[in-house]
Amino acid sequence: MLLVELFHFFATSMLTLQDYIESHTTPEPEILSRITRDTNLHVLNAHMLSGQVQGELLRMLSRMIRPQRILELGTFTGYSALCLAEGLQPDGELITIEHNDELEPTIRRNLAQSPACARIHLIISDAIEILDGSRPSTFDFRLSSFDLVFIDADKRQYSEYYRLVFPLVKPGGFILADNTLWDGHVIDPAYDKDKQTVALREFNRLIADDTRVSQVILPLRDGLTVIYKHP
């Protein structure tokens, strides 16, 4: 009996808060679980995947917003795009831009597994060049409007992404920005010369000072900022 009690004590004491959160969050659907396994097995920097908890939050936010059009900057292997697509209106569409052309076969294979694949449009290109019109695209972003934008690309470019997408977001729309706490580096003086950390600090200050929006940073994983564009 003593051994059983000791085993239970050590087993429960090793449980982390993240373990607890994951065990009390809706499990990944099978398609997302497959993408998680495949990404961890075959793709570098697999930690960039949104994952179960953040993925479920993206799905919930999209369902609440019920967007007609979504723009995503930074597709990686398609996990977050499929989460966001869950809330699309029946005739809605999601445009996702990924700079890394080596990921294109993986992304297209993953998106093809979803019933929403016909409404998800992948662009392999530099997001800034696409958004500022310096690179041709099948979509004219100058005439586009979005209910929801998810920023999860080059951290050094976050402020520029924001400036470019803000006019494209409908009044009352939302912008989500991932990794805005950057593993706590945003408050660590040891990273004062790290370009990505400096850029994310500038982005966070830019949003905090922008009276056109309301915002909150959620301490989820690496930080997720939810930004509401005032009507």
BELKA-V654716 format. One record per backbone hydrogen bond with DSSP energy under -1.0 kcal/mol. CO is the residue of the C=O (numbers start at 1). NH is the residue of the N-H. Records with the same first field share a line. If there is no record, write none. Layout:
CO: NH  NH
//
This chain:
1: 5
2: 6
3: 7
4: 8
5: 9
6: 10
7: 11
8: 12
9: 13
10: 14
12: 15
16: 20
17: 21
18: 22
19: 23
22: 25
29: 33
30: 34
31: 35
32: 36
33: 37
34: 38
35: 39
36: 40
37: 41
38: 42
39: 43
45: 48
46: 49
51: 55
52: 56
53: 57
54: 58
55: 59
56: 60
57: 61
58: 62
59: 63
60: 64
61: 65
62: 66
67: 89
68: 93
69: 147  148
70: 95
71: 150
72: 97
73: 152
75: 78
78: 82
79: 83
80: 84
81: 85
83: 86
84: 87
85: 88
89: 92
93: 70
94: 121
95: 72
96: 123
97: 74
98: 125
100: 103
101: 104
103: 107
104: 108
105: 109
106: 110
107: 111
108: 112
110: 113
111: 114
114: 117
116: 119
117: 120
119: 94
121: 96
123: 98
126: 130
127: 131
128: 132
129: 135
139: 141
140: 143
141: 144
146: 170
147: 174
148: 71
149: 176
150: 73
151: 178
154: 157
155: 158
157: 161
158: 162
159: 163
160: 164
161: 165
162: 166
165: 168
166: 169
168: 146
170: 173
173: 229
174: 149
175: 227
176: 151
177: 225
181: 184  186
182: 185
184: 187
185: 188
188: 191
189: 192
191: 194
194: 198
195: 199
196: 200
197: 201
198: 202
199: 203
200: 204
201: 205
202: 206
203: 207
204: 208
205: 209
210: 213
212: 230
214: 228
216: 226
218: 220  224
220: 223
222: 181  182
223: 179  180
224: 218
225: 177
226: 216
227: 175
228: 214
229: 172
//
